[in-house]
Amino acid sequence: LLDSNIDGRDHPFILGVTAPGLVSLRETLDSAKRQGNTHNLDQISKDWTIAANLKTFSEAVLERIKNLPNLFEWEKQSMRDKWFMGEPDTL
């Protein structure tokens, strides 16, 4: 279990929310507790995880490249290649 992101070796494994505007899991669970809904916390957490569409940073970048409009496939492939070769600032 990770408790911080200070160790760079952990970065490829850290998952982030890719659903804009989604309330944090902590806020969601706190809200449920305030409403007395403590018996469904596991299901609320599972539902939130699905809605959050968790991804690693690399997964999010590659998905974004894949979904870029108005680019030829060879341009997208070039961007992916640069990402994999460790040249992210060329994107």
C-alpha positions, 0 to 999 in steps of 0.5 A: 500500500502506498501512503505517499508519492514521494518515491519515484519508483512508485509513480508508474503504479499510482492510479488517478481519477480520470472522471472530471468533476467527480467528488473524492472517495473520502468526501463520498464516504463521509457524506454517506456516513453523515446520512447514516448510510454506513452499511453500504460503504463497501458498495459505495466505494466500489461504485465510486471506483467504477465512476472514477475510471482510475488509470495510471498517468501513462494509461491516461496519456496514451488514451488521450493520444488515441482520442486526439481528433484531426491527426493521422494514425502515423502522427499518433504512433509518433507521439506514442513512440516519443512517450515510450522513449521518455520524451514526453515534452515533445508531445 
